[in-house]
Amino acid sequence: METSVELAGLASVAAARLIDLLATDGWAAVKSSVLSLWRSAHPERVEEELGEARGELLQARQTGDGQELQGMLVAEWQARIVRLMATRPDAVEELRALFGGEPHSAGAPEQLITGTMTMEAHVSGGDAYLAGRDMTVTRGGQA
């Protein structure tokens, strides 16, 4: 059985990849799989909401305002994915197959989902650590 931390991590990864995909040509290829996750919870409404998010994100990226909106959309869809997993525990494996885990575990090469990630940090008088995946930070030579 998975811990709530593992499920939260899966929701975070899935939401980030979902929003990344919304603004790419790859969205059409995974749209039906994403909508099937919500098959028992108003998939037509989810399709409409994802369509609206896609339109907003594409428009924001054209004007250079996409980063902030993308972050808000990731947070919104992460919460939705957490609620989905709470009401449909069987969706966890579907999410993992579609978005989570190592790329080689997602399926055949033609089923792999790829996306881009842009990270930016502005630091004054301290340290910043950014990672697209796992990160280990050691201080003073001890892990």
Disulfide bonds with the S-S distance in Angstrom:
none
